[in-house]
Amino acid sequence: MLRTVEAVIDEHGNVRLLEAIQLTAAHKALVTILEDAPDAGVPETALLSEQALAQDWDRPEEDEAWSRNTSDH
């Protein structure tokens, strides 16, 4: 089972979990380091979802729907 737990990593690389967890044995973990303040540019979530959204948006049906919508104004 995958579980996500919020944590803080200090400048020395020490990881402190922000909630108590109970494990029956040692486990591997992946750590994703998040920026404290996002850049003023494109949000990271937009960049990460771009490819998945493109599959849905880049269809003839979508182009037709948007062209009808913009011609109404």
N, C-alpha and C positions, 0 to 999 in steps of 0.2 A: 504494500500500500504506500502510495506517495503522500507526503504531508508537507505543507509549507509552514515554516515557522519564522516569524520576524525576528531579526537580530541586528545588533550593532557591532561593527568592526572598528576597533580603535586604530590609531596611526601605527601601532606596532604589529597589527595583524591579529590581535586577540579578539575572538568572537564571543559575544555575550548575547545569549538568547533572551528575548523579551517576555517569554512565558516559560513556565516549568513544563518539562516533557518527561514521560516515563518510557524507557526502552528496555526490552528484555535482553538485548545484546548490543554490541558495537555495530554501527551502521555507517555506510558511506554517505556522504552528503555533497551536494553541489552548492556553491555559493555564487550568487549574482550580486555584484556590487552596483548599487544604484547611486545616481548623482544626487547630491543634497538639493540642488536647485536646478531644474531643467533649463536648458538653453532657451533663449528667446526665439529660436528658429522653430523648425517643425518638431512637434512632440514625438518622442521615441515610439509611443504606441502607434502613431500614424505610420511611421516607417516600418514597424514590425508587421502591421496588418496590410500594407500596400499590396503585396503579391496575392494574398487571399481575396481581398476585395476586388482586385483587377479581374480575377476569373469571373466574378459575378457581374461587374459593371461593364466590362468590355464585351458586350453582346449586342447584336443588332436590335433586340427588343428594348434594351436600355437606351440606345441611341434614338430610337423612334419615340420612346416615351419622353425623353428630354427635349427632343425637337418640337413635339406637340406642346409641351409645357412652356417653353420659352417663346413660342410664337403667339401664345395667348396674351402676353403682356405688352 
